[in-house]
Amino acid sequence: MTESTPTTDPHDLAREAAARLAELTGVERHDVALVLGSGWLPAVDAIAEHAGAEAVVEIETTDLPGFSPAAVVGHSGKIRSIRAGDRSLLVFLSRTHFYEGKGVAAVVHGVRTAAAAGCRAIVLTNGCGGLKETWSPGTPVLISDHINLTGRSPIEGAHFVDLTDLYSPRLRALCREVDPSLDEGVYVQFPGPHYETPAEIGMVRAMGGHLVGMSTALEAIAAREAGMEVLGISLVTNLAAGISGEPLDHAEVLEAGRAAASRMGELLGRVVPRV
């Protein structure tokens, strides 16, 4: 492949992005990746504080091949490399969503870049609607499993990947050591960008779902394909459609994240260095 030939294979593109990441950050290999979802942005400084960060380098996502600018309010189009003890953390302050229409490969490009950069574990976070009325806005919930309603997969061809224990029981147990009050539930990814109808929430309840959102499942599949251990954490930002009787609003998502920033930052800051 010559320099003038664009890379079309998504795995090759991820390796190119990882190589450029190493150049820009001066970190040859990262250990753990975090993807911060809607409402989680205010927690990023707290993560560095509680993780005992010794060095922080921040770059634009668009400095790396294959990444697009952040397209959603509440996401920052930046990537941080954080050195905490003997671990190098790679923090994505935004993600590409399926509903942006850029294709599944673009949605999981950050995950594949993290894997190519050396990460053996990844923490996927999101802001979501909750089906349990006891989950008030700002409640963190561990993802125990997911249901993918996008009708798509990041894996192409006859490459069969086992998802039985996709969301690591070990990492969930580690989180509960840090915060024994943490609950867990099944996350359901809808395509978006519209919110779910009350009837769709009824369907989710019937099929065993507890959390609804527009991200995470496709990324988790790509992470498993890459051999990474996966921890998923949802921040309940509102009750799902039809439960409270109130209309849904993205501003609620951001406000719940601001209110829970300290708790989320402390949780991740204490858990991630131990992953």
Order of alpha helices (4+ residues) and beta strands (2+ residues): alpha-beta-alpha-beta-beta-beta-alpha-alpha-beta-beta-alpha-beta-alpha-beta-alpha-beta-alpha-alpha
